[in-house]
Amino acid sequence: TYVKLTLLNSMGHEMSKCKTSICRGQPNPTYKETFIFQVALFQLSDVTLILSVYNKRSMKRKEMIGWISLGLNSSGEEELTHWTQMKESKGQQVCHWHSLLES
């Protein structure tokens, strides 16, 4: 299982992407990884961060388990609130649990 992070601009074009390491044999993996995206402060309201969770079954086959999005096109009110809190935190970490949406 791994998480793919994709940063989109306001037009929906991909600005950057990365993914976590793969966690094998863990029903509830925890990813304590940090990712840094270069985004100007004035652009934070105009970007969307999509987090997609995948299960890798074999060498080439992967299955999306679910996803959420934060930012401009947040997938829900909780995600939008999380994004707002992150923008206002001035560099402090803001942690929230989110329910994945079905793929």
Secondary structure by P-SEA (a helix, b strand, c coil): cbbbbbbbcccccccccccccccccccbbbbcbbbbbbccccccccbbbbbbbbbbccccbbbbccccccccccccaaaaaaaaaaaaccccbbbbbbbbccc
